Amino acid sequence: MTPLPDPQFPPLFQGHGLDRDLAPDDVALSRVETGAAAAGDLFWSRRRDRLQCALVLEPEVGAAEALGMMIVAMVAVGDAIGALAPPEVAITYRWPGTICANRAEIGSLKAALPAGGGDTTPPDWLLLSLTIAIEPAADGQEPGHRPDLTSLHEEGCAGLDRTSLLEAICRHLLTGIDAWSRDGLQRPVRQWLERCPDHGQAVAFSVGDRMHRGVFVNLDANGGLILRDDRGATERTVTMAEAMAAVPGDKRAVHA
């Protein structure tokens, strides 16, 4: 099989290709914690069956606001796939970081910050980690065995590969970061909600060991989920920090 070409990144990103047996988020974390990685370093896997990458950022805003980058990045991923995929492929989101194609999960985004910071203090770093299934899982199961999970190729994107997708995501993400730094999260939130079928619906989900139920009203200024109780009397917010701290198997600490 002919190897895929390495991605070409915009000037503000410095790419670091990794062997397929290395997890980009683990490598990025170890390097950023020792000062060996800085803003714009993008670690990506040479796997071709899935896109796996981790981007280091150095926010100039407090930790709570910085986690709004989850919304910005998800919009960038959705726009990038939408630009490359056939028009019948519907890209949607589930809070906090799930990305779907035609209502089945194709990947996820998560964020990590150094532990021990304050909500309003700019963190030393922010790590965004993305996984997108491009080809069906090589586990011997027939396509459709897990209807809640899919890949881009199973949904009709046979011509899409890791390199072209990663390049497109980086372009859209740079545009999104620039707009967010000027105008805040209002527009990304609106774009995110347009691709969220749960918006306005009754939802139930767990964060860590706590179950949350209510009507999905909106996202707050930092990407937190605003829920209204069944009687419509009370609203509460599940913050993005709470959600990221409870990501199953995550090795990193997120200040909540």
C-alpha positions as a Markdown table, in Angstrom:
| # | Residue | x | y | z |
|---|---|---|---|---|
| 1 | Met | 0.0 | 0.0 | 0.0 |
| 2 | Thr | 1.4 | 3.4 | -1.0 |
| 3 | Pro | 2.2 | 5.5 | 2.1 |
| 4 | Leu | 0.2 | 8.7 | 2.4 |
| 5 | Pro | 2.1 | 12.0 | 2.0 |
| 6 | Asp | 2.8 | 13.9 | 5.2 |
| 7 | Pro | 0.4 | 16.8 | 5.8 |
| 8 | Gln | 1.5 | 20.3 | 5.0 |
| 9 | Phe | 0.6 | 22.7 | 7.9 |
| 10 | Pro | 0.0 | 26.4 | 8.0 |
| 11 | Pro | 2.9 | 28.5 | 9.3 |
| 12 | Leu | 1.6 | 28.8 | 12.9 |
| 13 | Phe | 1.6 | 25.0 | 13.3 |
| 14 | Gln | 4.7 | 22.8 | 13.7 |
| 15 | Gly | 3.9 | 19.2 | 12.8 |
| 16 | His | 5.4 | 16.2 | 14.5 |
| 17 | Gly | 4.6 | 12.8 | 12.8 |
| 18 | Leu | 4.6 | 9.8 | 15.1 |
| 19 | Asp | 4.8 | 6.1 | 14.5 |
| 20 | Arg | 1.3 | 4.5 | 14.5 |
| 21 | Asp | 1.9 | 2.7 | 17.9 |
| 22 | Leu | 2.4 | 6.0 | 19.7 |
| 23 | Ala | -0.6 | 8.0 | 21.0 |
| 24 | Pro | -0.3 | 11.7 | 20.1 |
| 25 | Asp | -2.0 | 12.9 | 23.3 |
| 26 | Asp | 0.4 | 10.9 | 25.5 |
| 27 | Val | 3.5 | 12.2 | 23.6 |
| 28 | Ala | 2.2 | 15.8 | 23.6 |
| 29 | Leu | 1.4 | 15.7 | 27.3 |
| 30 | Ser | 4.8 | 14.4 | 28.3 |
| 31 | Arg | 6.5 | 17.0 | 26.2 |
| 32 | Val | 4.4 | 20.0 | 27.2 |
| 33 | Glu | 4.8 | 19.1 | 30.9 |
| 34 | Thr | 8.6 | 19.1 | 30.6 |
| 35 | Gly | 8.7 | 22.3 | 28.5 |
| 36 | Ala | 9.7 | 20.4 | 25.3 |
| 37 | Ala | 6.5 | 21.5 | 23.5 |
| 38 | Ala | 5.0 | 24.9 | 23.0 |
| 39 | Ala | 2.0 | 26.7 | 21.3 |
| 40 | Gly | 1.4 | 25.4 | 17.8 |
| 41 | Asp | 3.2 | 22.0 | 18.2 |
| 42 | Leu | 0.9 | 19.5 | 16.6 |
| 43 | Phe | 1.6 | 15.8 | 17.2 |
| 44 | Trp | -0.1 | 13.4 | 14.7 |
| 45 | Ser | -0.1 | 9.7 | 14.1 |
| 46 | Arg | 0.9 | 8.1 | 10.8 |
| 47 | Arg | -2.0 | 5.7 | 11.1 |
| 48 | Arg | -4.2 | 5.8 | 8.0 |
| 49 | Asp | -7.3 | 4.1 | 9.4 |
| 50 | Arg | -8.0 | 7.0 | 11.8 |
| 51 | Leu | -6.9 | 10.5 | 12.4 |
| 52 | Gln | -5.2 | 11.0 | 15.8 |
| 53 | Cys | -3.6 | 14.2 | 16.7 |
| 54 | Ala | -3.0 | 16.5 | 19.7 |
| 55 | Leu | -2.4 | 20.3 | 19.5 |
| 56 | Val | -0.7 | 22.4 | 22.1 |
| 57 | Leu | -2.0 | 25.9 | 22.7 |
| 58 | Glu | -1.0 | 28.6 | 25.2 |
| 59 | Pro | -4.2 | 30.6 | 26.0 |
| 60 | Glu | -4.2 | 34.2 | 27.0 |
| 61 | Val | -7.5 | 33.9 | 28.8 |
| 62 | Gly | -8.5 | 32.1 | 32.1 |
| 63 | Ala | -8.9 | 28.4 | 32.2 |
| 64 | Ala | -12.7 | 28.4 | 32.2 |
| 65 | Glu | -12.8 | 30.6 | 29.1 |
| 66 | Ala | -9.9 | 28.7 | 27.4 |
| 67 | Leu | -12.0 | 25.5 | 27.4 |
| 68 | Gly | -14.4 | 27.3 | 25.0 |
| 69 | Met | -11.8 | 26.1 | 22.5 |
| 70 | Met | -13.6 | 22.8 | 22.5 |
| 71 | Ile | -16.5 | 24.5 | 20.7 |
| 72 | Val | -14.3 | 26.3 | 18.3 |
| 73 | Ala | -12.3 | 23.1 | 17.5 |
| 74 | Met | -15.5 | 21.0 | 17.0 |
| 75 | Val | -16.9 | 23.5 | 14.6 |
| 76 | Ala | -13.6 | 23.5 | 12.7 |
| 77 | Val | -13.7 | 19.7 | 12.5 |
| 78 | Gly | -17.3 | 19.7 | 11.3 |
| 79 | Asp | -16.6 | 22.4 | 8.7 |
| 80 | Ala | -13.6 | 20.5 | 7.4 |
| 81 | Ile | -15.4 | 17.2 | 7.0 |
| 82 | Gly | -18.4 | 19.0 | 5.5 |
| 83 | Ala | -16.2 | 20.6 | 2.9 |
| 84 | Leu | -14.6 | 17.2 | 1.9 |
| 85 | Ala | -17.5 | 14.8 | 2.3 |
| 86 | Pro | -20.5 | 14.2 | -0.1 |
| 87 | Pro | -23.5 | 16.5 | 0.7 |
| 88 | Glu | -25.6 | 13.6 | 2.0 |
| 89 | Val | -23.2 | 13.1 | 5.0 |
| 90 | Ala | -24.6 | 15.0 | 7.9 |
| 91 | Ile | -22.0 | 15.9 | 10.5 |
| 92 | Thr | -23.5 | 16.6 | 14.0 |
| 93 | Tyr | -22.3 | 17.0 | 17.6 |
| 94 | Arg | -23.1 | 15.7 | 21.0 |
| 95 | Trp | -21.9 | 17.7 | 24.1 |
| 96 | Pro | -19.2 | 17.8 | 25.2 |
| 97 | Gly | -16.9 | 16.4 | 22.5 |
| 98 | Thr | -18.6 | 13.7 | 20.4 |
| 99 | Ile | -18.6 | 14.1 | 16.6 |
| 100 | Cys | -21.1 | 12.1 | 14.5 |
| 101 | Ala | -21.8 | 11.3 | 10.8 |
| 102 | Asn | -25.4 | 10.5 | 10.0 |
| 103 | Arg | -26.1 | 10.2 | 13.8 |
| 104 | Ala | -23.4 | 7.6 | 14.5 |
| 105 | Glu | -20.2 | 8.4 | 16.3 |
| 106 | Ile | -17.1 | 8.8 | 14.2 |
| 107 | Gly | -14.8 | 10.4 | 16.8 |
| 108 | Ser | -14.3 | 12.7 | 19.7 |
| 109 | Leu | -12.4 | 15.8 | 20.9 |
| 110 | Lys | -11.1 | 16.3 | 24.4 |
| 111 | Ala | -9.2 | 19.0 | 26.2 |
| 112 | Ala | -6.7 | 19.1 | 29.1 |
| 113 | Leu | -5.2 | 21.8 | 31.2 |
| 114 | Pro | -2.6 | 21.8 | 34.0 |
| 115 | Ala | -4.0 | 20.8 | 37.4 |
| 116 | Gly | -4.3 | 23.4 | 40.2 |
| 117 | Gly | -5.0 | 26.6 | 38.2 |
| 118 | Gly | -7.9 | 29.0 | 38.8 |
| 119 | Asp | -10.8 | 29.7 | 36.5 |
| 120 | Thr | -9.6 | 33.2 | 35.7 |
| 121 | Thr | -5.9 | 32.6 | 35.5 |
| 122 | Pro | -4.4 | 31.8 | 32.0 |
| 123 | Pro | -3.1 | 28.3 | 32.1 |
| 124 | Asp | 0.5 | 27.5 | 31.0 |
| 125 | Trp | -1.0 | 25.3 | 28.2 |
| 126 | Leu | -4.1 | 23.8 | 26.8 |
| 127 | Leu | -4.0 | 20.4 | 25.0 |
| 128 | Leu | -6.7 | 19.5 | 22.4 |
| 129 | Ser | -6.8 | 15.8 | 21.4 |
| 130 | Leu | -8.8 | 14.6 | 18.4 |
| 131 | Thr | -9.6 | 11.1 | 17.1 |
| 132 | Ile | -11.7 | 10.5 | 13.9 |
| 133 | Ala | -12.4 | 7.1 | 12.5 |
| 134 | Ile | -11.6 | 7.1 | 8.7 |
| 135 | Glu | -11.8 | 3.4 | 7.9 |
| 136 | Pro | -13.8 | 0.7 | 9.6 |
| 137 | Ala | -12.3 | -0.8 | 12.7 |
| 138 | Ala | -10.1 | -3.8 | 12.0 |
| 139 | Asp | -11.6 | -6.0 | 14.6 |
| 140 | Gly | -13.3 | -8.6 | 12.4 |
| 141 | Gln | -16.8 | -7.2 | 13.0 |
| 142 | Glu | -19.1 | -6.6 | 10.0 |
| 143 | Pro | -20.0 | -3.0 | 9.3 |
| 144 | Gly | -23.3 | -2.1 | 11.1 |
| 145 | His | -22.5 | -4.5 | 14.0 |
| 146 | Arg | -22.4 | -1.4 | 16.2 |
| 147 | Pro | -24.9 | 1.1 | 14.6 |
| 148 | Asp | -23.9 | 3.8 | 17.1 |
| 149 | Leu | -20.3 | 3.7 | 15.8 |
| 150 | Thr | -19.2 | 4.3 | 12.2 |
| 151 | Ser | -16.3 | 5.7 | 10.1 |
| 152 | Leu | -16.1 | 8.2 | 7.3 |
| 153 | His | -15.5 | 5.5 | 4.7 |
| 154 | Glu | -18.6 | 3.6 | 5.8 |
| 155 | Glu | -20.7 | 6.8 | 5.4 |
| 156 | Gly | -19.6 | 7.3 | 1.8 |
| 157 | Cys | -16.4 | 9.3 | 2.1 |
| 158 | Ala | -14.2 | 6.7 | 0.4 |
| 159 | Gly | -11.9 | 9.3 | -1.1 |
| 160 | Leu | -11.1 | 11.0 | 2.1 |
| 161 | Asp | -7.8 | 10.2 | 3.8 |
| 162 | Arg | -5.9 | 11.2 | 7.0 |
| 163 | Thr | -3.6 | 13.7 | 5.3 |
| 164 | Ser | -6.3 | 15.7 | 3.5 |
| 165 | Leu | -8.6 | 15.7 | 6.5 |
| 166 | Leu | -5.8 | 16.9 | 8.9 |
| 167 | Glu | -4.8 | 19.7 | 6.6 |
| 168 | Ala | -8.4 | 20.9 | 6.2 |
| 169 | Ile | -9.0 | 20.8 | 10.0 |
| 170 | Cys | -5.9 | 22.9 | 10.6 |
| 171 | Arg | -7.0 | 25.5 | 8.1 |
| 172 | His | -10.5 | 25.8 | 9.5 |
| 173 | Leu | -9.1 | 25.8 | 13.1 |
| 174 | Leu | -6.8 | 28.7 | 12.4 |
| 175 | Thr | -9.7 | 30.7 | 11.0 |
| 176 | Gly | -11.8 | 29.8 | 14.0 |
| 177 | Ile | -9.1 | 30.7 | 16.6 |
| 178 | Asp | -8.6 | 34.1 | 14.9 |
| 179 | Ala | -12.4 | 34.8 | 14.9 |
| 180 | Trp | -12.7 | 33.7 | 18.5 |
| 181 | Ser | -9.9 | 35.9 | 19.7 |
| 182 | Arg | -11.6 | 38.9 | 18.1 |
| 183 | Asp | -15.3 | 38.3 | 18.7 |
| 184 | Gly | -15.6 | 35.6 | 21.4 |
| 185 | Leu | -17.6 | 32.4 | 21.4 |
| 186 | Gln | -21.0 | 33.7 | 20.3 |
| 187 | Arg | -20.7 | 32.7 | 16.7 |
| 188 | Pro | -19.0 | 29.3 | 17.3 |
| 189 | Val | -21.8 | 28.5 | 19.8 |
| 190 | Arg | -24.4 | 29.3 | 17.2 |
| 191 | Gln | -22.7 | 27.2 | 14.6 |
| 192 | Trp | -22.3 | 24.3 | 17.1 |
| 193 | Leu | -25.9 | 24.4 | 18.1 |
| 194 | Glu | -27.0 | 24.3 | 14.4 |
| 195 | Arg | -25.3 | 20.8 | 14.2 |
| 196 | Cys | -26.6 | 19.5 | 17.5 |
| 197 | Pro | -29.9 | 17.5 | 17.3 |
| 198 | Asp | -30.1 | 17.5 | 21.1 |
| 199 | His | -30.6 | 21.3 | 21.3 |
| 200 | Gly | -34.0 | 22.0 | 22.8 |
| 201 | Gln | -34.6 | 18.3 | 23.6 |
| 202 | Ala | -34.7 | 16.4 | 26.9 |
| 203 | Val | -31.4 | 14.7 | 27.5 |
| 204 | Ala | -29.9 | 12.4 | 30.1 |
| 205 | Phe | -26.2 | 11.7 | 30.5 |
| 206 | Ser | -23.6 | 11.0 | 33.1 |
| 207 | Val | -20.5 | 13.1 | 34.0 |
| 208 | Gly | -18.3 | 11.0 | 36.2 |
| 209 | Asp | -20.5 | 9.4 | 38.8 |
| 210 | Arg | -23.3 | 12.0 | 38.5 |
| 211 | Met | -26.3 | 11.7 | 36.2 |
| 212 | His | -27.7 | 14.9 | 34.6 |
| 213 | Arg | -31.2 | 15.2 | 33.2 |
| 214 | Gly | -33.1 | 18.1 | 31.7 |
| 215 | Val | -33.9 | 20.1 | 28.6 |
| 216 | Phe | -30.8 | 21.2 | 26.6 |
| 217 | Val | -31.4 | 24.9 | 26.6 |
| 218 | Asn | -28.2 | 26.4 | 25.4 |
| 219 | Leu | -24.4 | 26.7 | 25.8 |
| 220 | Asp | -22.9 | 29.3 | 28.1 |
| 221 | Ala | -20.1 | 31.8 | 27.3 |
| 222 | Asn | -17.5 | 29.1 | 28.0 |
| 223 | Gly | -19.1 | 26.2 | 26.2 |
| 224 | Gly | -20.9 | 24.8 | 29.3 |
| 225 | Leu | -24.2 | 23.0 | 28.9 |
| 226 | Ile | -27.3 | 24.8 | 30.3 |
| 227 | Leu | -30.1 | 22.5 | 31.4 |
| 228 | Arg | -33.6 | 23.3 | 32.5 |
| 229 | Asp | -35.5 | 21.0 | 34.8 |
| 230 | Asp | -38.6 | 19.1 | 33.7 |
| 231 | Arg | -40.9 | 21.7 | 35.2 |
| 232 | Gly | -39.1 | 24.6 | 33.5 |
| 233 | Ala | -38.4 | 26.4 | 36.7 |
| 234 | Thr | -34.7 | 26.0 | 37.3 |
| 235 | Glu | -31.6 | 26.1 | 35.0 |
| 236 | Arg | -28.2 | 24.8 | 35.9 |
| 237 | Thr | -24.9 | 24.6 | 34.0 |
| 238 | Val | -22.6 | 21.6 | 33.6 |
| 239 | Thr | -19.2 | 23.2 | 32.9 |
| 240 | Met | -16.8 | 22.1 | 30.2 |
| 241 | Ala | -14.2 | 21.6 | 32.9 |
| 242 | Glu | -16.4 | 19.1 | 34.8 |
| 243 | Ala | -17.0 | 17.2 | 31.6 |
| 244 | Met | -13.3 | 17.1 | 30.6 |
| 245 | Ala | -12.2 | 16.0 | 34.1 |
| 246 | Ala | -14.5 | 13.0 | 33.8 |
| 247 | Val | -13.4 | 11.8 | 30.4 |
| 248 | Pro | -13.1 | 8.0 | 30.8 |
| 249 | Gly | -9.5 | 6.8 | 30.9 |
| 250 | Asp | -8.1 | 10.3 | 30.6 |
| 251 | Lys | -4.6 | 10.6 | 32.1 |
| 252 | Arg | -4.6 | 14.3 | 32.5 |
| 253 | Ala | -6.0 | 16.6 | 35.1 |
| 254 | Val | -8.4 | 19.4 | 34.2 |
| 255 | His | -9.1 | 22.1 | 36.7 |
| 256 | Ala | -12.8 | 22.2 | 37.5 |
